[in-house]
Structures are given as C-alpha cells and as structure tokens.
Amino acid sequence: MKRRWPWLALPLVLAAVLIGAWLWRNQPVKVTLAKARIGPAVELVYATGYVEPQLPVQVQARITAPVERVLVEEGQRVTRGQPLFLLADDEQQALLAQSAAQRRAAEQVEGRTVALFRQGWVTKAARDQAVANADAARAAQATANARRDQLVVRALIDGTVIKRDIEPGELATPSRVLAQLGDPARVRVTATVDERDISRIRLGQQALMSSDAWPGRAISAIVSEVTPTGDPTQRAFRVRLQPAAGANLPLGISLEVNVETGRKDRAVLVPAGAVADGKVWVAVDGRARRRAVATGVTGTETIEIVRGVKAGETVITNPPADLAEGTRVRSAD
C-alpha cells in the first residue's frame, strides 16, 4: 500500500501545475487607463518666427565708393535726412572741379557768341550751339553736385539703427546693405509656415507665442498678413503676426508660434497615446475591447473622438503590442 502514494500524488501535482498555469495565463494585464472626457479641442499650426520692425528700411549707397566715416552706432535713434555714412569723395571732388571749369568756359563762349550775334558777326546757328553747350555744362555741374551729395548716405525714416554691417575703409556698393532702420516700438513677428499647413491659416486667427528667454510665458498675437507666394526652396510661406499691446519684444528674438486654426469647446477627448490606426482599446467589465473610431482635432496630448467612444468610458493608453481582444486588464496604478 505504501508504494501507491507516489502514483496517487502525481495527478494532484499535475492538476496543481495546470491550475497554476491557467491562473498565470489568465491573470489581468497591467495597463494604463484613462477616462474619455469632455473638454476644449484646439487645432494648432506650429511655426517658428522672429521679431522685426513693422517697417524695416535697409540703408544702401547709391554709388560705389569706400566708406570714409561711420556716424552712427547700433541702437542709436536717428531722424529722417540725418547723415549715417560718409563715403570717400576724392574722385568726386576732382570731377566737380572739372565740371565747374567746363561750365565757366562754356558760359564765357556763350557770352561772347551772344554778343557777336547781336552785332551781326555770327550766325543764329552759332549762337544756338554756344547756348546749348553752356546749358550742357551747367547740367553736368549740377549732376556732379548731385553725385557728390550721394556720397552722404542719409536716413530715410525716423527710427533706430537696428543693425550696422559696414566699417570705415570697406567698400559700399548699391547692392550692399550698410544698415537697417526701424522703430522698436512698432514690431511684428514673421513666421515660417510649412506649405502643407498654409491653407489652414487665415487673417485674424489667434496665436500664442513663446521663447526660451521667458520660460512659461505665453504671448498673444493675431495673424495680420499671409504672403501670397511661398518659397519653393524651403517649401514654406511667410506669415506675419501682430503681438498684443505691451508685449515688449526685443527685435531679432526668435519665437515658437502656435496659430489656432480650429476650436471646439465641448469635445470628447482621449490621450493621444490611446489612438492607433484609427482604433482604440476600451476597458469594458475588466476586459480589453478594440473599437474603430473617427477622430477630429488632433493635438500633441489629446485627440478628439467624433465617433466610437463616449465621455466617461475607460480607454487604454499606450496598449501593449500583444494585447488581444477579450484580455483581462487592470490599472497599472
């Protein structure tokens, strides 16, 4: 009889193992659960931008000449007509002296020829030619004077020297920007928007801007201008925004821009990690059930559910890849 005990115990051990395996395989999977809730769904277009004057003016020379003196510094206030740069005028002084001498000579010939014509000693054609030559000499001197004035580069507006890009001794040309003027009290933000998003941008849309210079600060703005043509190289468009009054943004600072292109105040929201391939896992009576859903406004943290999940239902966020229909689940918290 004693030898039968091992054989009698073996079925019990096997049964215990099978029961343990079944319990292990059927124990609830720990998942992250969240409630679908009612809240505002905001659709945003992200862009990067920078602060610049509303009316930036680039200062350029009208002729080519070395810079002799720089009369202003960055940050300096200037008035319309104020000299900013003096270009070297040695050559122009010589041309001006030459044109003055030619004018005097032409006027002397003109005076003598007109007097002789009155006395009948020269023809009308000779008098007319002398007068024309004198007129041309006077015009040439006026041109030389005007060209000399171009050697003084002046401010075209009242404002502030935002940027200065030339030093004495460097060559100024009509294509080179010597400085930029603007009014720091009247600024705008120029943002670069991807061409895929530009169709969603409209005048008057609200925007929020931020900068690493002011952590946690949100700056309000509205879309004030959308450029009609884009940059095919960058595949982007320029959008200009008007910051709210009192923003006090320094010129040149870069900003992250979020333009609000759509909004629903009462939408069914679930965490963004709950939606994948148009499906959502829902926890019903402790078991995972997969549902097809229709989504609306998609944000970085939440997604609007238009159809398929109701407010108050429990969804599974970031479900395991091997999660199967009907699997028992419980909260990992």
Residue, then its C-alpha position, 0 to 999 in steps of 0.5 A: m500500500k505504501r508504494r501507491w502514494p507516489w502514483l496517487a500524488l502525481p495527478l494532484v501535482l499535475a492538476a496543481v501545475l495546470i491550475g497554476a498555469w491557467l491562473w498565470r495565463n489568465q491573470p489581468v494585464k497591467v495597463t494604463l487607463a484613462k477616462a474619455r472626457i469632455g473638454p476644449a479641442v484646439e487645432l494648432v499650426y506650429a511655426t517658428g518666427y522672429v521679431e522685426p520692425q513693422l517697417p524695416v528700411q535697409v540703408q544702401a549707397r547709391i554709388t560705389a565708393p569706400v566708406e570714409r566715416v561711420l556716424v552712427e552706432e547700433g541702437q542709436r535713434v536717428t531722424r529722417g535726412q540725418p547723415l549715417f555714412l560718409l563715403a570717400d569723395d576724392e574722385q568726386q571732388a576732382l570731377l566737380a572741379q572739372s565740371a565747374a571749369q567746363r561750365r565757366a568756359a562754356e558760359q564765357v563762349e556763350g557770352r561772347t557768341v551772344a554778343l557777336f550775334r547781336q552785332g551781326w558777326v555770327t550766325k543764329a546757328a552759332r549762337d544756338q550751339a554756344v547756348a546749348n553747350a553752356d546749358a550742357a555744362r551747367a547740367a553736368q555741374a549740377t549732376a556732379n553736385a548731385r553725385r557728390d551729395q550721394l556720397v552722404v548716405r542719409a536716413l530715410i525714416d525716423g527710427t533706430v539703427i537696428k543693425r550696422d554691417i559696414e566699417p570705415g575703409e570697406l567698400a559700399t556698393p548699391s547692392r550692399v546693405l550698410a544698415q537697417l532702420g526701424d522703430p522698436a516700438r512698432v514690431r511684428v513677428t514673421a513666421t515660417v509656415d510649412e506649405r502643407d499647413i498654409s491653407r489652414i491659416r487665415l487673417g485674424q486667427q489667434a496665436l500664442m507665442s513663446s521663447d526660451a528667454w521667458p520660460g512659461r510665458a505665453i504671448s498673444a498675437i493675431v495673424s495680420e498678413v499671409t504672403p501670397t507666394g511661398d518659397p519653393t526652396q524651403r517649401a514654406f510661406r511667410v506669415r506675419l503676426q501682430p503681438a498684443a499691446g505691451a508685449n515688449l519684444p526685443l527685435g531679432i528674438s526668435l519665437e515658437v508660434n502656435v496659430e489656432t486654426g480650429r476650436k471646439d469647446r465641448a469635445v470628447l477627448v482621449p490621450a493621444g497615446a490611446v489612438a492607433d490606426g484609427k482604433v482604440w482599446v476600451a476597458v469594458d467589465g475588466r476586459a480589453r475591447r478594440r473599437a474603430v473610431a473617427t477622430g477630429v482635432t488632433g493635438t500633441e496630448t489629446i485627440e478628439i473622438v467624433r465617433g466610437v467612444k463616449a465621455g466617461e468610458t475607460v480607454i487604454t493608453n499606450p496598449p501593449a503590442d500583444l494585447a488581444e481582444g477579450t484580455r483581462v486588464r487592470s490599472a497599472d496604478 
